[in-house]
Amino acid sequence: MRQIQRSIYGVQPGEVVTIQVQATKVGLFAFLAFNGGPVAPSSSSPLTFNITITAPAGGTDFAVVSCHFPANAPDDATYQLFLTGSAGGGTFTGSDIQAGDDIWDRDITFECF
């Protein structure tokens, strides 16, 4: 896997992508959808999701991470995304989601090469 932008990644068909969500000053109120369907977490400490790329070479898969901040969350509460692919390339720092953001969702695009 390689990072093209903070929210766009180059992957191989069939690659397993691990997405970790680290919460700071807030509970783990996060949800992941992949190609429109919900994904159950594989771990809660840290909150971890595993997805398998289904698109063929030249195709695209999509994920959305949705987070929630309760009313009592401090302004500097954040979620940080980290992504790793089974085909190598290391761990990438993805988008962050802050309590003060207007939108608490982040789209992730996986382009197959």
NORFEN-V226142 format. One record per helix or strand of 3 or more residues. SS is the DSSP state (2 for helix, 1 for strand). FROM is the first residue (numbers start at 1). LEN is the number of residues. If there is no record, write none. Layout:
BEGIN
SS:FROM:LEN
SS:FROM:LEN
END
This chain:
BEGIN
1:2:4
1:8:4
1:16:9
1:30:5
1:37:3
1:47:6
1:60:8
1:78:8
1:91:8
1:105:8
END
